[in-house]
Amino acid sequence: MDTAASPDRRLLLAGALASATVALAGCTPTKAVSSPTNSSTTSMPRPSTPAAAFARLMEGNMRWVSGDLKHPDRDPDRREFVAQQQKPYGSVLSCIDSRVPPELLFDTGLGDLYVMRTGGEAVGPVVTGSVEYGPMTSGTPLIVVLGHQRCGAVKAAYESLRDAKPLPGNLQAIVKALQPAYKLAVREGGPDPVETMARAQVRLTAADLRTNNDLAPLVKKGALAVVGAYYSLDTGKVEVLAGAPS
């Protein structure tokens, strides 16, 4: 029997194979290629002065308030860029409250901020040393002490001191750290003593950092600003209480 295919049959098979190839190519998933709009190569330069760093943070907070977020420097390129070294332009001491994450409410990215979080921004030697780390080792030009509305830690400390009822365990250490703010709030008065105390805690902590032995020389020569600020849970806005660089 003659097994050689006829010319017509060969043409028919070739056409079928071509059609199958096209169909398979159409079903093959292709990886989308997108340009890294937030990569380290397109990031804005790091602010080098207190005023520039402060402006960058407040611009980010304005985006947070409006919802027009950029989510800068949050991609694999940025991760690789900062993997070997970091040089944040700001240090933020804020509360542990889950509703007040500095990186989000200032719309910052990976490697932009040193962040310390304690109940009611309570400070002690380890916390103070952590705040000092950025300015003293990385030239970080800005420290922000960030209190917030309806602070549970401040409320607990206020009630403990008012009623002379110590809190259990190490929570009492927070109460002790916030006692100066409590005394100031009692003197100042006001319709909401807890809010008054929360704001007092910010002002006192920022003032202490601004004038301590290690940071005061940096502040004096204009290389560092220590800002006291207050965050509204209702609006998302950061209000400056003291120390904004000009």
Buried (B, 14 or more C-beta within 10 A) or exposed (E): EEEEEEEEEEEEEEEEEEEEEEEEEEEEEEEEEEEEEBBBEEBEEBBEBBBBBBBBBBEBBBBBBEEEEBEBBBBEBBBEBBEEEEBBBBBBBBBBBEEBEBBBBBBBBBBBBBBBBBBBBBBEEEBBEBBBBBBBEBBBBBBBBBBBBBBBBBBBBBEBBEEEEEBEEEBEBBBBBBEBBBBBBBEEEEEEBBBBBBBBBBBBBBBBBBEBEEBBEBBEEEBBBBBBBBBEEEEBBBBEBBBBBE
